Amino acid sequence: MSRSAHPAGPRYADVLPEGHYTAPPADLNALDRKVWAQTVTRDADGVVTVGGIDVNRLAEEFGTPAYVLDEADFRARARAWRTAFGTDADVFYAGKAFLSRAVVRWLNEEGLNLDVCSGGELTTALSAGMPAERIAFHGNNKSVAEITRAIEAGVGRIVLDSFQEIARVAHIAQSLGTRQKVQIRITVGVEAHTHEFIATAHEDQKFGIPLAGGQAAEAVWRALQLDGLELIGIHSHIGSQIFDMSGFEVAAHRVVGLLKEIRDEHGVELPEIDLGGGLGIAYTGDDDPREPHEIAKALTEIVGRECEAARLRTPRISVEPGRAIVGPTAFTLYEVGTVKPLEGLRTYVSVDGGMSDNIRTALYDAEYSVALVSRTSDAEPMLARVVGKHCESGDIVVRDAFLPADLAPGDLLAVPATGAYCRSMASNYNHVLRPPVVAVRDGEARAVVRRETEEDLLRLDVG
């Protein structure tokens, strides 16, 4: 921890993590293109616009807080991933990042597949017209009802996560008179360079069947013996918010090793390999994510090289870039309620949302950017902490940021890169109402998920 003097003056000195920025940006009004959706800009009056609509108008029409989603940007990113991997691979949007019926329709129109991990996500996908054969069903503890619904609907694949699930899915499929296409999710022992709670390929965690100790090989053998299952491939997922491709290289090496073992032991070459998702996005200007075409090239080369060394036919590759598609396309729009300077520390800026609409800062120590968007300002920068309205000291939206010193109640702030996991993980803590999701495109705005009302809360309370 450091208490070094701050360039903005002694008022803005702070206790900051080692290596954290210690200087304000050169221009507080500038919008870092890394973290904002493609159509976000400032108009001639200095007001931020998205899809041709300014945030003041959005706040007036839809209220705050609100998730504002750039539909054109979403579609462009989906298209970029589809184009990057081409027709010889599959791109499954991970619905857990954010799912609504509008999003399902966009995905369908842009030619992407969909990965769901609950009955609710499956219902949303089917109700919006996603063809069942383009849906994959994930999850470490799928219920009998969820499995039955998925098989009856004709989902394209179910990803098996345990020995019990291998038997369970096989039994249900056989009782329904069908063979269900499945993949087996394995944990390959790769430590992704990410937060402990979102690293998913080390062995001491709940997902998948360990490669170590022959467990994955045993799972494959069992699946191959069961009439109700058609084993089409192996699934691996090493974590989330990953920038370093070396983890994927190690994972691919180990997965291809298992494919070779399967061929040598059982005479079967499985046709598919799913490398999961977890590709990182820019939450701050320090983040440097790769473009889809770079990721596609790297993953294709890694798998091709490993298969050539193992003398295997190269399987069809699947990826699941949920966050990487929707994350950068949205920002959360807030109204400032109070501004509280703490002499010698920082200024606390309270907004009308908080951990109920973005739990990631409290849960993962996630870092975000923030900007004054309802106007520009020539005031000096102040070190601020943007906090919510909940009864928790940990209710922090943006831990450390520079904002104009003339910030006042009624100003609008926007936090970019909140398209993934914010609405999906939103709650009614303190009985706060969950915000709407507002899609904007070509000068038009519409709520694709409406704001909750107090009637919605009371409707579930049976007294």
C-alpha positions in Angstrom: 0.0 0.0 0.0 1.2 3.5 -0.7 0.5 7.0 0.6 2.6 8.8 -1.8 1.8 12.4 -2.6 -0.7 12.8 -5.4 -0.2 15.0 -8.4 -3.7 16.4 -8.0 -2.7 17.8 -4.6 -2.8 16.6 -1.0 -6.6 16.3 -0.9 -6.4 13.5 -3.4 -3.6 11.5 -1.8 -4.9 8.0 -1.1 -4.2 4.5 0.0 -3.9 2.7 -3.3 -2.8 -0.8 -4.3 0.8 -1.1 -5.4 1.1 -0.4 -9.1 -2.2 1.4 -9.3 -2.3 4.6 -11.4 -1.2 7.7 -9.4 -1.9 10.4 -12.0 -5.2 11.6 -13.4 -5.9 11.3 -17.1 -4.8 14.2 -19.3 -8.5 14.9 -20.3 -11.3 13.9 -18.0 -13.8 14.4 -20.9 -12.1 11.9 -23.2 -13.7 8.6 -23.8 -11.2 5.7 -24.0 -12.2 3.7 -27.1 -11.0 0.5 -25.5 -13.8 0.4 -22.9 -16.8 2.1 -24.6 -19.2 0.6 -27.2 -18.6 1.5 -30.8 -21.3 4.1 -31.2 -20.5 6.0 -28.0 -19.3 9.5 -28.5 -19.8 13.1 -27.2 -22.0 15.5 -29.1 -21.3 19.1 -29.8 -22.7 20.0 -26.4 -20.4 17.6 -24.6 -23.2 15.1 -23.8 -22.4 11.4 -24.4 -24.5 9.7 -27.0 -24.9 6.1 -28.0 -26.7 4.9 -31.1 -27.4 8.5 -31.9 -29.3 9.1 -28.6 -27.9 11.3 -25.8 -27.8 10.0 -22.2 -30.0 12.8 -20.9 -32.8 11.7 -23.1 -32.3 8.1 -22.1 -32.3 9.0 -18.4 -35.5 11.0 -18.9 -37.3 8.3 -20.8 -36.1 5.1 -19.0 -34.9 6.4 -15.6 -31.7 5.5 -13.8 -30.0 3.3 -13.1 -30.3 1.6 -16.5 -28.1 -0.8 -18.6 -27.7 0.8 -22.0 -26.9 -1.8 -24.7 -25.5 -0.8 -28.1 -27.3 -3.2 -30.5 -25.2 -2.4 -33.5 -22.0 -3.0 -31.5 -23.4 -6.3 -30.2 -24.2 -7.5 -33.7 -20.9 -6.4 -35.0 -19.0 -8.3 -32.4 -21.1 -11.4 -32.9 -20.4 -11.2 -36.6 -16.7 -10.7 -36.0 -16.5 -13.9 -34.0 -18.5 -15.9 -36.5 -16.3 -14.6 -39.4 -13.1 -15.2 -37.5 -13.8 -18.9 -36.9 -15.5 -19.5 -40.2 -17.7 -22.4 -41.2 -15.4 -25.1 -40.0 -15.9 -24.1 -36.3 -18.7 -23.3 -34.0 -19.2 -20.2 -31.9 -21.5 -20.6 -28.9 -22.5 -17.4 -27.1 -22.4 -18.1 -23.4 -25.9 -17.1 -22.2 -24.8 -16.7 -18.6 -23.1 -13.4 -19.5 -26.4 -11.8 -20.4 -29.5 -13.4 -21.9 -32.8 -12.0 -23.1 -35.2 -12.9 -25.9 -33.9 -9.9 -27.9 -30.4 -11.1 -27.5 -31.4 -14.7 -28.6 -32.9 -13.3 -31.8 -29.8 -11.2 -32.5 -27.6 -14.3 -32.1 -29.9 -16.4 -34.3 -29.8 -13.8 -37.0 -26.0 -13.4 -36.8 -25.5 -17.2 -37.1 -24.2 -17.9 -33.6 -25.1 -20.9 -31.4 -26.1 -20.6 -27.8 -24.8 -22.2 -24.6 -27.2 -22.3 -21.7 -26.7 -23.6 -18.2 -30.2 -23.7 -16.6 -33.8 -24.5 -17.4 -34.6 -20.8 -17.3 -31.9 -20.0 -19.9 -33.2 -22.9 -22.0 -36.7 -21.6 -21.8 -35.6 -18.1 -22.8 -33.7 -19.5 -25.8 -36.5 -21.7 -27.1 -39.2 -19.0 -26.5 -37.2 -16.6 -28.7 -36.8 -19.1 -31.6 -33.3 -20.3 -31.2 -33.2 -23.7 -33.0 -32.7 -26.4 -30.4 -30.0 -28.1 -32.4 -27.9 -25.0 -32.0 -28.1 -25.0 -28.2 -25.6 -26.6 -25.8 -26.6 -27.4 -22.2 -24.0 -26.9 -19.5 -24.1 -27.1 -15.7 -22.6 -29.1 -12.9 -25.9 -30.3 -11.4 -28.6 -30.4 -14.0 -31.9 -31.6 -12.6 -33.8 -34.6 -14.1 -36.5 -32.1 -15.2 -33.9 -29.9 -17.0 -32.3 -32.8 -18.7 -35.6 -34.2 -19.8 -36.7 -30.9 -21.2 -33.4 -30.4 -23.0 -33.6 -33.9 -24.6 -37.2 -33.5 -25.5 -36.5 -30.1 -27.1 -33.7 -31.7 -29.2 -30.7 -29.7 -27.9 -27.6 -30.2 -30.0 -25.4 -31.3 -27.1 -25.4 -31.8 -23.4 -22.1 -31.2 -21.6 -21.6 -34.0 -19.0 -20.0 -32.8 -15.8 -19.8 -35.9 -13.6 -20.0 -39.7 -13.5 -23.6 -39.5 -12.1 -24.6 -37.2 -14.9 -23.3 -39.6 -17.5 -25.6 -42.3 -16.2 -28.5 -39.9 -15.6 -28.5 -38.4 -19.1 -28.1 -41.8 -20.7 -31.0 -43.2 -18.7 -33.3 -40.3 -19.5 -32.4 -40.4 -23.2 -32.9 -44.1 -23.5 -36.3 -43.8 -21.7 -37.3 -41.2 -24.3 -36.2 -43.5 -27.1 -33.3 -41.4 -28.4 -29.6 -41.0 -28.4 -28.4 -37.7 -27.0 -25.2 -36.0 -28.4 -22.9 -35.2 -25.5 -19.5 -33.9 -24.6 -17.6 -34.6 -21.5 -16.2 -31.6 -19.6 -12.8 -32.3 -18.1 -10.5 -30.3 -15.9 -7.0 -30.2 -17.3 -5.1 -28.8 -14.3 -4.4 -25.4 -15.9 -4.2 -22.4 -13.6 -5.7 -19.5 -15.5 -4.3 -16.1 -14.5 -7.5 -14.8 -13.2 -9.5 -14.4 -9.9 -9.8 -17.6 -7.9 -13.6 -17.6 -8.2 -13.6 -17.6 -12.0 -10.6 -20.0 -12.6 -12.3 -23.2 -13.6 -9.7 -25.7 -14.8 -7.6 -26.4 -11.7 -8.5 -29.7 -10.1 -9.9 -28.4 -6.7 -13.2 -27.0 -7.9 -16.7 -28.1 -8.7 -16.7 -28.2 -12.5 -15.7 -31.1 -14.7 -14.0 -34.5 -14.4 -10.3 -34.4 -13.6 -7.9 -35.5 -16.3 -5.5 -36.6 -13.5 -5.7 -40.2 -12.2 -7.4 -41.5 -15.3 -10.8 -40.2 -14.2 -11.5 -38.4 -17.5 -10.5 -41.6 -19.5 -12.9 -43.6 -17.3 -15.7 -41.2 -18.0 -15.1 -41.5 -21.7 -15.2 -45.3 -21.5 -18.4 -45.2 -19.6 -20.1 -42.8 -22.1 -19.0 -45.0 -25.0 -20.7 -48.0 -23.5 -24.1 -46.4 -23.0 -26.8 -46.7 -25.7 -28.5 -43.5 -24.8 -25.4 -41.3 -25.5 -23.5 -40.3 -28.6 -20.1 -39.0 -27.4 -19.1 -36.3 -29.9 -16.2 -34.6 -28.1 -14.3 -33.2 -25.1 -15.0 -29.9 -23.4 -12.5 -27.8 -21.5 -12.8 -24.4 -19.9 -9.9 -22.8 -18.0 -11.4 -19.6 -16.6 -12.7 -16.1 -17.3 -11.2 -12.7 -18.2 -8.1 -14.3 -19.7 -5.6 -12.4 -21.9 -2.7 -14.9 -22.0 -3.1 -17.6 -24.7 -0.5 -19.8 -23.0 -3.1 -21.4 -20.8 -5.1 -22.5 -23.9 -2.0 -24.0 -25.4 -1.4 -26.2 -22.3 -5.1 -27.1 -22.1 -5.2 -28.0 -25.8 -2.1 -30.2 -25.4 -3.7 -32.1 -22.6 -7.1 -32.4 -24.3 -5.5 -33.7 -27.5 -3.5 -36.2 -25.4 -6.8 -37.5 -24.1 -8.1 -37.7 -27.7 -5.1 -39.8 -28.6 -5.6 -42.0 -25.7 -9.3 -42.5 -26.7 -8.2 -43.5 -30.2 -5.5 -45.9 -29.1 -7.7 -47.5 -26.4 -11.1 -47.6 -28.1 -10.4 -47.0 -31.8 -12.5 -43.9 -31.8 -11.5 -40.4 -33.0 -13.9 -37.9 -31.4 -14.9 -35.2 -34.0 -15.2 -32.2 -31.7 -13.2 -30.2 -29.1 -14.7 -27.3 -27.2 -12.1 -24.9 -25.7 -14.7 -22.9 -23.7 -14.5 -19.2 -23.4 -13.1 -16.8 -20.8 -11.5 -14.4 -23.3 -10.9 -11.1 -21.5 -12.3 -7.6 -22.4 -11.1 -4.1 -21.5 -12.7 -2.8 -18.3 -10.0 -0.1 -18.0 -7.4 1.4 -20.4 -4.8 -0.9 -18.9 -6.5 -4.0 -20.4 -5.4 -5.1 -23.8 -7.7 -7.8 -25.2 -7.1 -9.6 -28.5 -9.3 -9.3 -31.5 -11.5 -12.3 -32.5 -9.4 -13.0 -35.6 -6.2 -13.1 -33.6 -7.8 -15.5 -31.1 -9.2 -17.7 -33.8 -5.9 -17.9 -35.6 -4.1 -18.7 -32.3 -6.5 -21.4 -31.2 -6.7 -23.0 -34.6 -2.9 -23.2 -34.9 -2.6 -24.6 -31.4 -5.1 -27.4 -31.9 -3.8 -28.1 -35.4 -0.2 -28.3 -34.2 -1.1 -30.6 -31.3 -3.2 -32.9 -33.4 -0.5 -33.2 -36.1 2.0 -34.2 -33.4 -0.4 -36.8 -32.1 -1.2 -38.0 -35.6 -4.9 -37.2 -35.1 -7.4 -35.7 -37.5 -8.0 -32.1 -36.4 -11.4 -32.0 -34.7 -14.0 -29.3 -35.2 -13.4 -26.5 -32.7 -16.0 -24.8 -30.6 -15.6 -21.6 -28.4 -17.9 -19.8 -26.1 -17.2 -16.0 -26.1 -20.1 -14.7 -24.0 -18.4 -11.8 -22.1 -16.2 -11.0 -25.2 -19.3 -10.2 -27.2 -21.8 -8.6 -24.8 -19.4 -7.1 -22.2 -18.1 -4.1 -24.1 -21.5 -3.3 -25.8 -23.2 -1.9 -22.7 -22.7 0.7 -20.0 -24.7 1.4 -16.8 -26.1 4.9 -16.5 -26.4 6.3 -13.0 -27.5 9.6 -11.4 -25.3 11.1 -8.7 -27.1 11.5 -5.4 -24.5 12.8 -2.9 -20.9 13.9 -3.1 -18.9 13.5 0.1 -15.3 14.7 0.3 -13.1 13.0 3.0 -10.2 15.3 3.6 -6.9 13.7 2.9 -8.4 10.5 1.5 -10.9 10.7 -1.4 -14.4 11.9 -2.4 -17.2 9.4 -2.1 -19.7 9.7 -4.9 -23.0 7.9 -4.3 -25.2 6.8 -7.2 -28.7 5.5 -7.4 -27.6 1.9 -8.0 -24.8 -0.2 -6.6 -24.1 -3.8 -5.8 -27.6 -4.9 -6.7 -26.9 -4.0 -10.3 -23.1 -4.8 -10.3 -21.9 -7.2 -7.7 -18.6 -7.9 -9.5 -16.6 -5.2 -7.7 -17.6 -6.6 -4.3 -17.3 -10.2 -5.4 -14.1 -10.2 -7.5 -12.4 -6.9 -6.8 -13.3 -6.1 -10.4 -12.0 -2.8 -11.8 -14.1 -0.5 -13.9 -13.9 2.9 -15.6 -16.4 5.7 -15.1 -17.1 9.1 -16.7 -19.3 12.1 -16.3 -21.6 11.8 -19.3 -24.3 14.4 -19.0 -21.9 17.3 -19.6 -18.2 18.1 -19.9 -16.2 19.8 -17.2 -13.0 21.9 -17.1 -12.7 21.4 -13.3 -9.7 19.9 -11.7 -9.7 16.1 -11.2 -10.5 14.6 -7.8 -9.8 11.1 -6.7 -13.2 9.5 -6.2 -14.8 6.3 -5.2 -18.2 5.6 -6.8 -20.4 3.8 -4.4 -24.0 2.5 -4.3 -27.0 3.1 -2.1 -27.0 -0.2 -0.2 -26.4 -0.8 3.5 -23.0 -2.3 2.9 -19.5 -0.8 3.3 -18.5 -3.0 0.4 -21.1 -1.6 -1.9 -18.6 -0.2 -4.3 -19.1 0.3 -8.1 -15.7 1.8 -9.1 -13.1 1.6 -6.4 -10.7 4.3 -7.6 -11.3 6.9 -10.4 -10.8 10.5 -11.3 -13.8 12.6 -11.8 -14.3 16.4 -12.1 -14.2 18.3 -8.8 -17.4 20.2 -9.7 -19.4 16.9 -9.8 -22.8 17.5 -8.2 -26.1 15.8 -7.4 -28.1 15.2 -10.6 -25.1 14.7 -12.8 -25.1 11.5 -14.8 -22.2 9.0 -14.6 -21.7 6.0 -16.9 -19.7 2.9 -16.1 -18.7 1.1 -19.4 -18.2 -2.6 -20.1 -21.1 -3.7 -17.9 -22.8 -5.9 -20.5 -21.6 -9.2 -19.1 -22.6 -10.6 -15.7 -24.1 -7.4 -14.3 -27.8 -7.8 -15.2 -27.3 -11.6 -15.0 -26.1 -11.4 -11.4 -28.4 -8.5 -10.4 -30.4 -8.9 -7.2 -33.1 -7.2 -5.1 -30.9 -6.6 -2.1 -32.5 -4.1 0.2 -35.6 -4.6 -2.1 -34.0 -2.4 -4.7 -35.6 -2.8 -8.1 -33.5 -4.3 -10.9 -32.8 -1.8 -13.7 -34.0 -2.1 -17.3 -31.9 -3.1 -20.2 -32.3 -0.5 -22.9 -31.2 -1.4 -26.5 -30.3 1.5 -28.7 -29.7 1.5 -32.5 -29.9 4.2 -35.2 -31.5 6.8 -33.1 -34.1 4.6 -31.5 -34.2 3.2 -28.0 -36.4 0.5 -26.5 -36.5 -1.5 -23.3 -35.7 -5.2 -24.1 -35.9 -6.0 -20.3 -38.2 -3.6 -18.5 -37.5 -2.1 -15.1 -38.8 -4.0 -12.1 -41.7 -2.4 -10.2 -42.7 -2.7 -6.6 -45.7 -4.7 -7.8 -43.2 -7.3 -9.2 -41.6 -7.6 -5.7 -45.0 -8.0 -4.0 -46.3 -10.4 -6.5 -43.8 -13.1 -5.3 -44.5 -12.3 -1.6 -47.5 -14.5 -0.7 -47.8 -13.0 2.8 
